[in-house]
Amino acid sequence: MSDEPDPDRLAALARKLAEARRARAPAPRAEEHFSQASQGWRMVIELVSGLGIGFGIGYGLDRAFGTMPLFLVLFILLGFAAGVKVMLRTAREIAEREAGGADRTADGTAGRPGADDEKGTGHGKRN
């Protein structure tokens, strides 16, 4: 037996170690850098943009048809409803992400097989 190590075996060991380190490395979490304030501002902007779009459409239709307050009021209310709907959807996404974050693995998939449904297919219904 020689006292010098086999270079092929050392290279193979180095490759295995690199693969093991890559497999255990945590996935980057780009979404978690948002603070509560930025999430709140996102929802405020969604609400205000719905109102602004409704105002623009209503004002344009009222100018075109000469019925000044009618379409303006109608589309502001519709824009408010759309803004609230989008804002609530965003709040639900944030709540699901925070609640489901503990059940996720490093590659972003569900940590438990069948966590979404009872059959274990992983294709659960979305509410």
C-alpha positions in Angstrom: 0.0 0.0 0.0 1.2 3.5 -0.8 1.2 6.3 1.7 -0.1 8.8 -0.9 -3.9 9.2 -1.3 -5.6 8.2 -4.6 -6.4 11.4 -6.6 -9.4 9.8 -8.3 -11.0 8.8 -5.0 -10.3 12.3 -3.6 -11.9 13.9 -6.6 -15.0 11.6 -6.3 -15.2 12.5 -2.5 -15.0 16.2 -3.3 -17.9 15.9 -5.9 -20.0 14.0 -3.4 -19.4 16.6 -0.7 -20.3 19.4 -3.1 -23.5 17.7 -4.0 -24.4 17.1 -0.4 -23.7 20.8 0.4 -25.9 21.9 -2.5 -28.7 19.6 -1.5 -28.7 20.9 2.1 -28.3 24.6 1.2 -31.4 26.6 2.0 -33.3 28.0 -0.9 -33.2 31.8 -1.2 -36.3 33.4 0.2 -36.8 36.6 -1.9 -40.4 37.1 -0.6 -39.5 37.3 3.1 -37.7 40.6 2.9 -41.0 42.4 2.8 -42.1 44.0 6.0 -45.6 44.4 7.3 -45.6 48.0 6.3 -44.7 47.3 2.7 -47.5 44.6 2.6 -49.9 47.2 4.0 -48.9 49.8 1.4 -49.4 47.2 -1.3 -53.0 46.7 -0.2 -53.6 50.5 0.1 -52.2 51.0 -3.5 -54.5 48.2 -4.8 -57.5 49.9 -3.2 -56.6 53.4 -4.4 -55.8 52.1 -8.0 -59.3 50.5 -8.2 -60.8 53.8 -7.2 -58.7 55.7 -9.7 -59.5 53.4 -12.6 -63.2 53.6 -11.7 -63.0 57.4 -11.5 -61.3 57.6 -14.9 -63.8 55.3 -16.7 -66.8 57.0 -15.1 -65.6 60.5 -15.9 -64.8 59.5 -19.5 -68.2 58.0 -20.0 -69.9 61.0 -18.4 -68.0 63.4 -20.6 -68.8 61.3 -23.7 -72.6 61.0 -23.0 -73.1 64.3 -21.1 -74.5 62.6 -17.9 -72.0 64.0 -15.5 -72.5 62.4 -12.1 -74.2 59.1 -13.2 -71.4 57.0 -14.6 -68.8 58.7 -12.3 -70.6 57.6 -9.1 -71.4 54.1 -10.6 -67.8 53.4 -11.7 -66.2 54.8 -8.5 -68.4 52.3 -6.5 -67.4 49.5 -8.9 -63.7 50.5 -8.6 -64.0 50.5 -4.9 -65.5 47.0 -4.9 -62.8 45.7 -7.2 -60.1 47.3 -5.1 -61.5 45.7 -1.9 -61.7 42.3 -3.7 -58.1 42.5 -4.8 -57.0 43.7 -1.4 -58.7 40.8 0.3 -57.2 38.4 -2.1 -53.7 39.8 -1.3 -54.4 39.5 2.4 -55.4 35.9 2.0 -52.2 35.2 0.0 -50.1 36.7 2.7 -51.9 34.7 5.4 -51.5 31.5 3.4 -47.8 32.1 2.8 -47.2 32.8 6.5 -49.2 29.8 7.6 -47.8 27.5 5.0 -44.2 28.6 5.3 -43.5 26.1 8.1 -44.7 23.2 5.9 -42.4 23.9 3.0 -39.1 22.3 2.2 -36.0 24.0 0.7 -37.2 23.5 -2.9 -40.5 25.3 -2.2 -42.7 22.2 -2.4 -45.1 21.0 0.3 -43.2 19.3 3.1 -45.8 16.6 3.6 -47.1 14.4 0.8 -50.8 14.9 0.4 -50.9 18.0 2.6 -53.4 19.6 0.2 -55.9 16.8 0.1 -56.9 13.6 1.7 -55.9 11.3 -1.2 -52.3 12.2 -1.1 -52.1 13.4 -4.7 -51.1 16.9 -3.8 -53.8 18.4 -6.0 -56.1 19.9 -3.4 -59.0 22.3 -3.9 -58.4 26.0 -3.7 -60.9 28.0 -1.7 
